[in-house]
Each structure stands twice: as C-alpha cells, then as structure tokens.
Amino acid sequence: MTYEIVPLRSATDAIAALPAGATVSVTCSPVKGIDATLELSAQVRAAGHIPVPHLAARMVDGPAQVARIAGWLRAEGVDRIFLVAGDAEHPAGPYADGLGLLRALLDADPGLAEVGVPGYPDGHPLIPAGALAESLAAKQAVLAEAGLAGHVSTQMCFDPARITGWLAEARAAGLTLPVHVGVPGVIDRAKLMTMGVRLGVGASLRYLRKNRKALGSLLSAAHYDPGTLLEPLAPHLAPLGIEGVHCFTFNQVQATAAWQASAS
C-alpha cells in the first residue's frame, strides 16, 4: 500500500505515524509548488521510508527546472515519481500535460526506475475520455521504450463497478501497466466529502447520492472504512491486474495505518 500525504503543517505528524519502510506518495501543492514536494520527500526518505514525489507538468517552468529536478532525484537517490498534468489553468512553461514532462524529464537522465501515472475511472472534468485513453497509451509506450517500470494509480472513486468497468475497457484497449487502485484512507467523513469535492470526483459523489446503501454506510460511521470499496473489488484484483492500493490519507495516517495492520 502507498500512503499519500500532502505538504501541509500536519505532514510531520503524518510521517511519524507511518509504518516502518512505507511507500509514501507526496502530492504537489499548487500553492506551495514543486520545491515543497521535494523537500517533504527528502524528509520522508530521511525517516526511513520510500518517497514518491508528485511532479505536476503545468507547474514546471522550463528545461532548466527539469534539469534541476533530475539532478535532485539523482542526488537524493529517489528513483520513483508520480507524474500528473496538474490543474493549473495555464502552464507555467512548455509542458501542458504529463506526457510532455515525462519525455523532457527522461531526456535529463533523472535515474528513475519507476514512474506512476494517473487513471480516471470517473473521467476528468476538462479532458474527454478519448484523449485520456490516448495519453495513457502514449505514456505506457514511452516508459516501455525507456525500459522503465510503471503503474497506473486511479483517482479517488467510490463506485467499484465504475472502477472495474473502466479498467476492463482499458485492458481491452491495450493497457498492460499494473494498477494501484485509489482508495480514501480512514478519515473523518466530513473531511472526506469536502476533499472529494475539491478533488473533482463529482461523479463518485453523485454515485453515493444515488446509491442509498453506500451513502448510508458512509454517513452512518464516524470515519470512512477503505474495506467498503476494497471488498467488492477483491474478486477482480488478479483478472484486472490490480497490484496495489494508493491510499489518500489527507495526512490522517495514524488511523489508516491501524486499519492496514488490522486488515493484514
């Protein structure tokens, strides 16, 4: 399981609550920028964990910054990243999408072993489904050409059928990368709903409103239980190549780590 944490003041406590040797995905804040992500990733690594910094293409201002990022990755010995386009309305430089930054970064020799890329079972509010599928296929091809491992981490989605349906279509279209399914951690239900709206997972929230059983389960408990989503997915893990869980903790790591320990 990968624990996702956010560059906020609470990140120090989040790192302290991680299980030993955890894989930790560090998000890229549109307010604090990529440097904050790299700084927090260094703290994660110093604490004995495996950092996976997020790099948002639209926040990179040009080749000089790409070279600095590649140099930092080599110097820190960080060989895994997660690459996204980012939600900035206007790119800071020439990289409008994750594919463009991926190509530029690989040319800068960052010493990577694995690159994660996003998948969108719920779709994207600004990008047509066809364009998303084409981009994912292109990233897979670039990684294969570079001889790098890769994986797809899905956005937060509450609908198991939507996840499996999307992934079945992607597999049929040629997706071979392993998938890490994105799941909320054990977090306060009000915070989950608030963060869900901010993250743009409107389709999943609409699913909850229509599915009274799922909505009732979420609202009747003080905290969201990741098993609510993972249990229905269990029969599909091997057939659909789901090999990991990407857990959105919103820095509430302690409760999620306790849940993982109890579920192991």
C-alpha positions as a printed Julia matrix, in Angstrom:
264×3 Matrix{Float64}:
   0.0     0.0     0.0
   1.11    3.52   -0.82
   0.3     6.27    1.66
  -0.38    9.64    0.07
   0.47   12.69    2.16
   0.09   16.4     1.48
   2.68   19.18    2.05
   0.87   20.8     4.97
   1.85   21.59    8.55
   0.39   18.24    9.61
   2.87   16.35    7.39
   5.41   15.97   10.21
   2.9    14.09   12.35
   1.83   12.08    9.32
   5.39   10.9     8.69
   5.78    9.95   12.35
   2.65    7.77   12.15
   3.76    5.77    9.09
   4.56    2.06    9.44
   8.24    1.2     9.02
   9.56    1.36    5.48
   6.33    2.68    3.97
   5.98    3.78    0.36
   4.84    7.39    0.53
   3.38    9.42   -2.32
   3.96   13.15   -1.74
   1.48   15.4    -3.53
   2.31   18.55   -5.43
   0.59   21.58   -3.91
  -0.47   24.25   -6.41
   0.12   26.82   -3.67
   3.5    25.67   -2.35
   4.96   24.36   -5.59
   7.23   21.51   -6.57
  10.06   22.53   -4.22
   7.81   21.86   -1.22
   7.09   18.4    -2.61
  10.79   17.65   -2.99
  11.6    18.97    0.49
   8.88   16.81    2.07
  10.04   13.82    0.02
  13.54   14.29    1.46
  12.04   14.25    4.98
  10.16   11.06    4.15
  13.36    9.42    2.92
  15.34   10.59    5.98
  12.71    8.92    8.18
  13.41    5.57    6.51
  10.55    5.47    4.04
  10.35    5.3     0.24
   9.24    8.66   -1.2
   7.35    9.0    -4.46
   7.2    12.73   -5.24
   4.42   14.03   -7.47
   5.56   16.23  -10.35
   2.87   18.42  -11.91
   3.73   19.26  -15.52
   1.89   22.57  -15.58
   3.93   23.83  -12.62
   7.31   23.3   -14.33
   8.54   26.48  -15.98
  11.02   25.07  -18.46
  14.06   22.91  -19.27
  16.22   24.49  -16.56
  13.77   23.43  -13.86
  13.52   19.96  -15.42
  17.31   19.69  -15.18
  17.21   20.78  -11.52
  14.52   18.21  -10.71
  16.5    15.47  -12.48
  19.62   16.47  -10.55
  17.73   16.42   -7.26
  16.35   12.94   -7.98
  19.83   11.61   -8.75
  21.45   13.3    -5.74
  18.76   12.11   -3.31
  18.64    8.59   -4.75
  14.89    8.92   -5.35
  14.06    6.63   -8.27
  10.25    6.68   -8.22
   7.95    9.53   -9.17
   4.28   10.09   -9.89
   3.66   12.29  -12.91
   0.49   14.34  -13.43
  -0.52   17.26  -15.61
  -1.76   19.35  -12.69
  -4.82   21.54  -12.51
  -3.31   24.97  -13.21
  -5.4    26.73  -15.84
  -2.31   27.97  -17.66
   1.01   26.08  -17.77
   3.98   27.84  -16.21
   6.15   26.62  -19.1
   6.08   24.43  -22.19
   4.64   21.31  -20.51
   0.87   21.29  -20.85
   0.48   17.64  -19.93
   2.22   14.79  -18.13
   3.4    13.2   -21.37
   5.39   16.27  -22.37
   7.09   16.48  -18.99
   7.77   12.74  -18.98
   9.68   12.97  -22.25
  11.64   16.03  -21.12
  12.49   14.51  -17.75
  13.73   11.25  -19.23
  15.98   13.23  -21.58
  17.52   14.86  -18.48
  18.68   11.47  -17.12
  16.96   11.5   -13.7
  18.0     7.95  -12.77
  14.45    6.68  -12.44
  13.35    3.08  -12.01
   9.56    3.53  -11.95
   7.02    6.16  -12.97
   3.42    6.27  -11.83
   0.74    7.93  -13.97
  -2.91    8.7   -13.22
  -6.02    6.86  -14.33
  -9.54    8.29  -14.28
 -12.39    5.8   -13.75
 -14.68    8.78  -13.11
 -13.38   10.69  -16.1
 -11.88   14.17  -15.98
 -13.95   17.37  -15.86
 -11.82   19.05  -18.54
 -10.44   16.22  -20.69
 -12.51   13.94  -22.99
 -12.33   10.21  -22.29
 -10.75    9.51  -25.67
  -7.94   11.96  -25.03
  -7.3    10.42  -21.61
  -7.05    6.95  -23.14
  -4.68    8.14  -25.88
  -2.45    9.88  -23.33
  -2.29    6.81  -21.11
  -1.34    4.62  -24.07
   1.36    7.08  -25.11
   2.85    7.19  -21.6
   2.91    3.4   -21.49
   4.78    3.35  -24.8
   7.33    5.95  -23.64
   8.03    4.0   -20.44
   8.43    0.76  -22.37
  10.83    2.41  -24.81
  12.86    3.76  -21.89
  12.94    0.36  -20.17
  11.25    1.72  -17.04
   8.68    0.11  -14.8
   5.4     1.94  -14.47
   1.97    1.75  -12.92
  -1.38    3.5   -13.05
  -2.87    4.94   -9.87
  -6.56    5.68  -10.14
  -8.23    8.82   -8.88
 -10.42    8.52   -5.81
 -13.62    6.72   -6.81
 -16.35    5.25   -4.6
 -18.01    3.02   -7.22
 -16.47   -0.48   -7.57
 -18.39   -1.17  -10.78
 -17.13    2.03  -12.36
 -13.53    1.11  -11.46
 -13.76   -2.42  -12.83
 -15.63   -1.31  -15.95
 -13.11    1.4   -16.74
 -10.19   -0.95  -16.17
 -11.72   -3.76  -18.26
 -12.1    -1.33  -21.16
  -8.54   -0.07  -20.69
  -7.16   -3.62  -20.67
  -9.1    -4.44  -23.83
  -7.62   -1.34  -25.46
  -4.06   -2.46  -24.66
  -3.22   -1.21  -21.18
  -0.66   -3.57  -19.65
   0.68   -1.47  -16.77
  -0.18   -2.7   -13.27
  -2.84   -0.69  -11.48
  -2.91    0.73   -7.97
  -6.5     1.45   -7.02
  -7.05    4.81   -5.34
  -8.9     4.48   -2.04
  -9.65    7.0     0.72
  -7.97    6.17    4.0
  -9.65    6.01    7.38
 -10.58    9.67    7.6
 -13.34   11.8     9.07
 -16.39   11.54    6.83
 -16.96   15.31    6.65
 -13.35   15.86    5.61
 -13.66   13.13    3.01
 -16.73   14.71    1.42
 -15.13   18.17    1.47
 -11.87   16.94   -0.03
 -13.78   14.85   -2.57
 -15.45   17.96   -3.94
 -12.12   19.82   -4.04
 -10.5    16.92   -5.89
 -13.19   16.95   -8.56
 -14.63   13.48   -8.01
 -18.14   14.67   -8.7
 -19.24   11.52  -10.49
 -18.35    9.4    -7.49
 -20.19   11.74   -5.15
 -23.23   11.52   -7.43
 -22.9     7.73   -7.23
 -23.09    7.97   -3.44
 -26.22   10.1    -3.61
 -27.95    7.63   -5.94
 -26.78    4.53   -4.06
 -28.57    4.86   -0.75
 -26.83    1.84    0.75
 -23.36    3.2     0.03
 -24.28    6.7     1.14
 -25.9     5.42    4.32
 -22.82    3.36    5.12
 -20.57    6.38    4.68
 -22.72    8.81    6.65
 -23.61    6.45    9.5
 -19.98    5.93   10.51
 -17.66    8.49   12.05
 -14.9     7.51    9.62
 -14.72    6.06    6.14
 -13.61    2.41    6.02
 -11.45    1.55    2.95
 -12.77   -2.0     3.1
 -16.11   -0.67    1.87
 -14.53   -0.27   -1.56
 -11.82   -2.91   -1.48
 -14.01   -5.88   -0.53
 -16.2    -5.7    -3.69
 -13.03   -5.33   -5.77
 -11.37   -8.43   -4.3
 -12.57  -10.91   -6.97
 -11.26   -8.62   -9.71
  -7.75   -7.95   -8.44
  -5.9   -10.68  -10.33
  -8.03  -10.73  -13.52
  -7.7    -6.96  -13.98
  -4.08   -6.63  -12.87
  -4.74   -4.58   -9.73
  -1.5    -4.96   -7.8
  -1.59   -2.23   -5.18
  -3.59    0.29   -3.18
  -2.96    4.03   -3.32
  -4.41    5.42   -0.11
  -5.48    9.08    0.11
  -4.84    9.79    3.8
  -5.15   13.61    3.79
  -2.41   13.32    6.44
  -4.64   11.32    8.81
  -2.1     8.49    8.67
  -2.4     7.03   12.17
  -5.93    5.69   11.72
  -5.18    4.34    8.25
  -2.0     2.58    9.44
  -4.01    0.97   12.26
  -6.61   -0.19    9.72
  -3.91   -1.66    7.47
  -2.36   -3.52   10.41
  -5.74   -4.98   11.42
  -6.54   -5.98    7.84
  -3.2    -7.72    7.21
